[in-house]
Amino acid sequence: MTIKVKAIIGSTSSTSNNLKLVNFMKKRYANKLDITPVLINDVEMFSIDIENNPPAGATAFKADVKDSDVVLFAVPEYNYSIPGALKNAIDWLSRGGDYTIKDKPGFIVGSSMGVLGSVRAQIHLREILSNPALAPVLLPGNEVYIGAVHTKLNEAGELTDESTIAFLDTVVDNFIAFYDKHTK
């Protein structure tokens, strides 16, 4: 049995390196994880004024994420933090009282063109996800920060750096063991 993973792509860019990373993972780990990218492009801006009657994009996003065993966040770094569109999507996940990702196993990957590979964005993301209305159960001690990602992808958008791939293989195996322990 494969584990159903919804991968929230933290960027709205049509050329997102994090979407490329998730698509690489989808192919490479297809025998272990059923990964589906979830785009945030159509998620309307959160407002308390529309919280009780959420618009179609926000409702569809929440339903898509909820229909999973696992949530994966693929996060770039913008100005030392997460992109605003990702924060907005997460705001929708925290509202409505349905606890969309509460206690759901999850993990985080991230890449950027800078050398730190989204480390600061991931620190902020973990802080945001600690909100009791969110509170996924995140894989500890297996941070994936892929720096200079543009030098590690081929023209087809596939990850080619062998040491990065080997590390990602280890993290995915660690996550599966974590998931199995958490769900039993």
Summary of the structure (lengths in Angstrom):
residues: 184
radius of gyration: 15.6
end to end distance: 14.6
largest distance: 48.8
contacts: 575
relative contact order: 0.17
helix: 38%
strand: 19%
